[in-house]
Amino acid sequence: MHKVNEKRYTQVTDAYAEFLSGFEWGYFCTFTTPYTLTLKSARRLMEKYHSDLKKGGKSPFFWVAEPFDVKEGYHTHALLQVPDCYQFKHLVELWQVATGCKGKTKENESGQKVKIHARVEYRKYDKRLGARHYVGKYIMKSGADYDFLT
């Protein structure tokens, strides 16, 4: 990265980190789907997930979609504040509903029906690391998309 881009990269990530540090985040999340996500479908999926999440109350939500390094398409990361009415199991279920995987099955190699799950990892937000740790390495990646939803 040459010096001009490096300076811009630092300015953008610092500004986002400072802004996002003003919120009480509950989790840093990594979301994947069993199907390939385009950048456009990743945005729609994050908007759908947030729409379902905020039905429980106030829930600031910052997300970023980036190219998936394990398979084709994209996966997403997010900082989220969880409404008090939700338990952890509700968060997992909301993701399954948003991805269309809740209640879906497929046949495995031996002909048995198995549940389809969209993978999600919720990690407690660590204030000591700060928002810059969570934001900086994702938002400036080539081909990324991101948004802050309230």
C-alpha positions in Angstrom: 0.0 0.0 0.0 1.5 3.3 -0.9 1.7 6.3 1.5 -1.4 8.2 0.3 -3.6 5.1 0.5 -2.1 4.1 3.9 -3.0 7.6 5.2 -6.5 7.5 3.9 -6.9 3.9 5.3 -5.9 5.1 8.7 -8.1 8.2 8.6 -11.2 6.2 7.6 -10.7 3.4 10.1 -9.9 5.8 12.9 -13.0 7.8 12.2 -15.3 4.8 12.1 -13.6 3.3 15.2 -14.1 6.6 17.2 -17.8 6.8 16.1 -18.5 3.1 16.9 -16.7 3.3 20.2 -19.5 5.5 21.5 -21.9 2.5 21.5 -22.4 -0.3 24.1 -21.8 -3.3 21.8 -22.7 -6.7 23.1 -21.2 -8.9 20.4 -18.8 -9.1 17.5 -20.2 -11.6 15.1 -19.2 -13.6 12.0 -22.1 -14.8 9.8 -21.9 -17.3 7.0 -24.5 -19.1 4.9 -24.6 -22.6 3.4 -25.1 -20.9 0.0 -23.0 -18.5 -1.9 -23.7 -14.8 -1.1 -23.1 -12.0 -3.6 -22.2 -8.6 -2.2 -25.7 -7.4 -3.0 -27.4 -10.4 -1.3 -25.1 -9.9 1.7 -26.4 -6.4 2.1 -30.1 -7.6 1.9 -29.4 -10.4 4.4 -27.8 -8.0 6.9 -30.8 -5.6 6.5 -33.2 -8.5 7.0 -31.3 -9.8 10.1 -31.3 -6.3 11.6 -35.0 -5.7 10.8 -35.8 -8.9 12.7 -33.4 -8.1 15.6 -34.8 -4.6 16.2 -38.3 -5.9 16.7 -37.1 -6.7 20.2 -36.0 -3.1 20.9 -33.2 -0.7 20.3 -30.3 -2.4 18.5 -27.5 -0.4 16.8 -25.9 -2.7 14.2 -22.7 -2.2 12.3 -21.9 -4.8 9.6 -19.3 -5.4 6.9 -19.4 -7.9 4.1 -16.1 -9.1 2.7 -14.9 -11.7 0.2 -14.9 -15.1 1.8 -11.5 -16.6 1.9 -12.7 -20.2 2.3 -15.3 -20.4 -0.5 -16.7 -18.2 -3.3 -18.9 -15.3 -2.3 -19.0 -13.2 0.8 -19.5 -13.5 4.5 -20.2 -10.8 7.1 -19.0 -9.5 10.4 -21.0 -7.3 12.7 -21.0 -5.4 15.9 -24.4 -5.5 17.5 -26.2 -4.4 20.6 -28.8 -6.9 21.7 -32.2 -5.9 23.0 -32.7 -7.1 26.6 -35.6 -9.4 25.6 -33.4 -11.7 23.7 -31.5 -14.7 25.1 -28.5 -16.1 23.1 -30.7 -18.9 21.6 -32.9 -16.2 20.1 -30.0 -14.6 18.3 -29.0 -17.9 16.7 -32.6 -18.5 15.7 -33.0 -15.0 14.2 -30.0 -15.8 12.0 -31.5 -19.1 10.8 -34.7 -17.3 10.0 -33.0 -14.5 8.1 -31.0 -16.9 6.0 -34.0 -19.0 5.2 -32.4 -22.1 6.9 -34.8 -22.5 9.8 -36.6 -25.8 9.5 -34.9 -26.7 6.2 -33.4 -30.1 5.6 -31.4 -31.8 2.8 -30.5 -35.4 2.1 -26.9 -36.5 2.9 -24.9 -39.1 1.1 -26.6 -41.9 2.9 -30.0 -40.7 2.1 -30.8 -39.3 5.6 -32.5 -36.0 6.1 -30.2 -33.5 8.0 -30.9 -30.0 9.1 -29.4 -27.1 7.2 -27.8 -24.5 9.4 -26.3 -21.1 8.6 -23.1 -20.8 10.7 -22.9 -17.9 13.1 -20.3 -17.0 15.8 -21.1 -14.6 18.5 -18.1 -13.4 20.6 -18.6 -11.0 23.5 -17.4 -7.5 22.6 -14.2 -6.7 24.4 -14.0 -3.0 25.2 -10.3 -3.3 25.9 -9.7 -4.1 22.2 -12.0 -1.2 21.1 -13.9 -0.8 17.9 -10.8 -0.1 15.9 -9.8 -3.7 16.4 -13.1 -5.0 15.0 -13.5 -2.4 12.2 -10.1 -1.6 10.9 -9.2 -4.8 9.2 -12.5 -5.2 7.3 -14.0 -1.9 6.0 -11.1 -1.0 3.7 -10.7 -4.4 2.1 -11.1 -4.4 -1.6 -14.6 -5.5 -2.6 -16.1 -4.9 0.9 -19.4 -3.2 1.7 -20.6 -2.0 5.1 -23.3 0.0 6.9 -24.4 1.2 10.2 -28.1 0.5 10.9 -30.2 1.8 13.8 
